[in-house]
Amino acid sequence: MVGGVTMERLVEVIAKALVDQPEEVKVCSEEDDRAIILKLRVDKEDMGKVIGKQGRIAKAMRTVVNAAGANTKKRVIVDIDHEEEAS
């Protein structure tokens, strides 16, 4: 938790500001001894907006999250994926 806001919520707020379909943004986390893994799922159409040209937006998001989680003494990993369509 960072200043009353969880890292999941931080990633969610950033991602929702970038995408066209914010209702499709979902963030869940897994934690082990050495790392916190934040799984960000967005609509397939919004993947480019979250990743950005040459991965710049994704890199910036990871930088912000790592800075926010610096006091946890664990590595913070942001894993970006898209929602699979139900068939």
Secondary structure, 3 states (H helix, E strand, C coil): CECCECHHHHHHHHHHHHCCCHHHCEEEEEECCCEEEEEEEECHHHHHHHHCHHHHHHHHHHHHHHHHCHHHCCEEEEEEEECCCCC
